[in-house]
Amino acid sequence: MRRFHTLAALGAAMLAVPAHAACDSAPPPAKGGEGAPIVPGYEPGPETPPSPLVELAADSLWRARFAAAADELLPALLSGDAARWQPLLGGPWLNEADRAKVSALLADQCGPFIPLVQATRPPARRIFGWSVPSTYSPADRAEIAARPEAEALVCWSAQPPGEASWPQTAVEADNARGRTYACARIVYSVRESPPQWRAFIEAPA
């Protein structure tokens, strides 16, 4: 009988462990050659390292645009309401399989978006672009800067700003379990009036 009570107490203690404790897992290692941007003359090979991310400069003409898009996107995602976030992720062009993946990611109690839902303070945020290879000429750089389209990775963290960690490459912005931040890729175009943007959410396989 004493053994039964001991086992029962042990079982109760295990049930009392916070649910998030079962979610602790290390994020998958980064893979080379994935997540690199499409830029003129760039042809990734099997051994090509992923392009490093750099935070957009405060004086970047694109920064305010991406910040405004992120301000609209995050509340829609954290609401969990597909009617709010689906139009921002492609609307009718978002296929059912991708919609289901995003829904599952946002509802995953071990995923990186749940800490943002539960946070009691506004999340820390970083807006990243890709560093241009040093081999690019000034003309190549000017051509890229003058394009009417741009894309950026926006990441949020529920950790205090001074303690938050961030992805170093796009490969690490995969929203995998174990990440301490959640990310979205935003593609912005000023070809039309008003300007248009669309978000993409990477969901782990």
C-alpha positions as CSV (number, residue, x, y, z in Angstrom):
1,M,0.0,0.0,0.0
2,R,2.8,2.4,0.8
3,R,4.4,1.7,-2.6
4,F,1.0,2.6,-4.2
5,H,0.9,5.9,-2.4
6,T,4.5,6.6,-3.4
7,L,3.7,6.0,-7.0
8,A,0.6,8.0,-6.9
9,A,2.5,10.9,-5.3
10,L,5.2,10.7,-8.0
11,G,2.5,10.7,-10.7
12,A,0.9,13.8,-9.3
13,A,4.2,15.5,-9.1
14,M,4.8,14.7,-12.8
15,L,1.4,16.1,-13.7
16,A,2.2,19.3,-11.8
17,V,5.2,20.1,-14.0
18,P,4.4,23.1,-16.2
19,A,3.3,22.1,-19.7
20,H,6.1,24.1,-21.3
21,A,8.7,21.9,-19.6
22,A,7.8,19.1,-22.0
23,C,8.5,21.5,-24.9
24,D,12.1,22.1,-24.0
25,S,14.2,21.1,-27.0
26,A,17.2,22.4,-28.8
27,P,16.5,24.0,-32.2
28,P,17.7,22.1,-35.3
29,P,21.2,23.0,-36.5
30,A,21.4,25.5,-39.4
31,K,21.9,24.0,-42.8
32,G,24.1,25.7,-45.3
33,G,22.9,27.0,-48.6
34,E,19.3,27.5,-47.6
35,G,17.3,30.7,-47.2
36,A,19.6,32.9,-49.3
37,P,18.0,35.8,-51.1
38,I,17.7,36.0,-54.9
39,V,20.0,38.7,-56.1
40,P,21.7,39.3,-59.4
41,G,24.5,36.8,-60.2
42,Y,23.8,34.8,-57.0
43,E,23.8,31.0,-57.7
44,P,23.9,29.0,-54.5
45,G,25.7,25.7,-54.5
46,P,25.7,22.8,-52.1
47,E,28.5,24.2,-50.1
48,T,27.4,27.9,-50.1
49,P,27.0,29.2,-46.6
50,P,23.7,31.0,-45.8
51,S,23.8,34.7,-46.2
52,P,24.1,36.6,-42.8
53,L,21.3,38.8,-41.7
54,V,21.9,42.5,-40.9
55,E,19.4,44.8,-39.1
56,L,17.9,47.4,-41.4
57,A,19.5,50.8,-40.7
58,A,17.4,53.4,-39.0
59,D,17.6,55.7,-42.0
60,S,16.6,53.0,-44.5
61,L,13.8,54.1,-46.7
62,W,12.2,50.7,-46.3
63,R,12.4,50.4,-42.5
64,A,9.2,52.4,-41.8
65,R,7.3,50.4,-44.4
66,F,8.3,47.1,-42.9
67,A,7.6,48.4,-39.4
68,A,4.1,49.4,-40.3
69,A,3.5,46.1,-42.0
70,A,4.8,44.2,-38.9
71,D,2.5,46.3,-36.7
72,E,-0.5,45.1,-38.7
73,L,0.7,41.5,-39.1
74,L,1.6,40.5,-35.5
75,P,-1.8,41.2,-33.9
76,A,-3.5,39.3,-36.7
77,L,-1.2,36.3,-36.1
78,L,-1.5,36.3,-32.3
79,S,-5.3,36.5,-32.6
80,G,-5.3,33.0,-34.0
81,D,-8.1,34.0,-36.3
82,A,-7.5,32.9,-39.8
83,A,-10.0,35.5,-41.1
84,R,-7.5,38.1,-39.9
85,W,-4.1,36.7,-40.8
86,Q,-4.9,34.8,-44.0
87,P,-5.5,38.0,-46.1
88,L,-2.0,39.1,-45.1
89,L,-0.4,35.8,-46.1
90,G,-1.8,35.7,-49.6
91,G,-5.6,35.6,-49.3
92,P,-7.1,33.4,-51.9
93,W,-3.6,32.5,-53.2
94,L,-2.7,30.8,-49.9
95,N,-3.4,27.1,-50.5
96,E,-5.1,24.9,-48.0
97,A,-2.0,23.0,-47.0
98,D,-0.1,26.1,-46.2
99,R,-3.0,27.6,-44.3
100,A,-3.2,24.4,-42.2
101,K,0.5,24.6,-41.4
102,V,0.3,28.2,-40.3
103,S,-2.8,27.4,-38.2
104,A,-1.0,24.5,-36.5
105,L,2.1,26.6,-35.9
106,L,0.1,29.4,-34.2
107,A,-1.8,27.0,-32.0
108,D,1.3,24.9,-31.1
109,Q,1.8,25.2,-27.3
110,C,5.5,24.5,-27.8
111,G,5.9,26.8,-30.7
112,P,7.6,30.2,-30.7
113,F,4.4,32.2,-31.1
114,I,2.7,31.1,-27.9
115,P,5.2,33.1,-25.6
116,L,4.2,36.2,-27.6
117,V,0.5,35.5,-26.9
118,Q,1.2,35.0,-23.2
119,A,3.6,38.0,-22.9
120,T,2.7,40.8,-20.5
121,R,4.9,43.3,-22.2
122,P,5.1,44.4,-25.9
123,P,7.5,42.0,-27.6
124,A,11.0,43.0,-28.7
125,R,11.3,43.3,-32.5
126,R,14.1,43.3,-35.0
127,I,13.8,43.9,-38.8
128,F,16.5,42.2,-40.8
129,G,17.7,42.3,-44.4
130,W,20.5,40.3,-46.1
131,S,24.0,41.6,-46.4
132,V,25.1,42.1,-49.9
133,P,28.2,40.0,-50.9
134,S,31.4,42.0,-50.8
135,T,32.1,41.1,-54.4
136,Y,29.2,43.2,-55.6
137,S,30.2,46.3,-57.5
138,P,28.9,49.8,-56.6
139,A,26.7,49.6,-59.7
140,D,25.2,46.3,-58.5
141,R,24.5,47.7,-55.0
142,A,22.9,50.8,-56.5
143,E,20.7,48.7,-58.7
144,I,19.5,46.6,-55.8
145,A,18.8,49.8,-53.7
146,A,16.8,51.3,-56.5
147,R,14.5,48.4,-57.0
148,P,10.7,49.0,-56.3
149,E,10.5,45.7,-54.3
150,A,12.3,44.6,-51.1
151,E,12.0,41.9,-48.6
152,A,12.9,41.6,-44.9
153,L,12.7,39.2,-42.0
154,V,10.8,40.5,-39.0
155,C,11.3,38.7,-35.8
156,W,9.7,39.1,-32.3
157,S,10.7,37.8,-28.9
158,A,8.9,37.7,-25.6
159,Q,12.3,37.9,-23.8
160,P,13.4,41.3,-22.4
161,P,15.1,43.3,-25.1
162,G,18.5,43.0,-23.4
163,E,18.3,39.2,-23.1
164,A,16.6,38.4,-26.5
165,S,18.6,36.3,-29.0
166,W,18.0,36.6,-32.7
167,P,18.6,34.6,-35.9
168,Q,22.0,35.1,-37.6
169,T,20.8,33.7,-41.0
170,A,17.4,33.2,-42.6
171,V,17.8,29.4,-42.0
172,E,17.4,30.1,-38.3
173,A,14.2,32.0,-38.8
174,D,12.3,28.7,-39.3
175,N,9.9,29.0,-36.3
176,A,11.0,25.7,-35.0
177,R,10.4,24.5,-31.5
178,G,13.2,25.7,-29.2
179,R,13.5,29.1,-30.9
180,T,13.2,32.0,-28.5
181,Y,11.8,34.2,-31.3
182,A,9.2,34.0,-34.0
183,C,9.7,35.3,-37.5
184,A,7.9,36.3,-40.7
185,R,9.2,37.3,-44.1
186,I,7.6,40.3,-45.6
187,V,7.8,41.2,-49.3
188,Y,7.0,44.8,-50.1
189,S,6.4,46.5,-53.5
190,V,5.9,50.1,-54.3
191,R,5.2,49.5,-58.0
192,E,1.5,50.1,-57.4
193,S,-0.4,52.8,-55.6
194,P,-1.0,52.2,-52.8
195,P,2.1,50.0,-52.1
196,Q,1.4,46.3,-51.5
197,W,3.0,43.8,-49.2
198,R,2.6,40.1,-48.4
199,A,3.9,38.0,-45.5
200,F,5.2,34.5,-45.5
201,I,5.5,32.3,-42.4
202,E,8.0,29.5,-42.4
203,A,6.4,26.5,-40.7
204,P,8.7,23.6,-39.6
205,A,8.1,20.3,-41.5
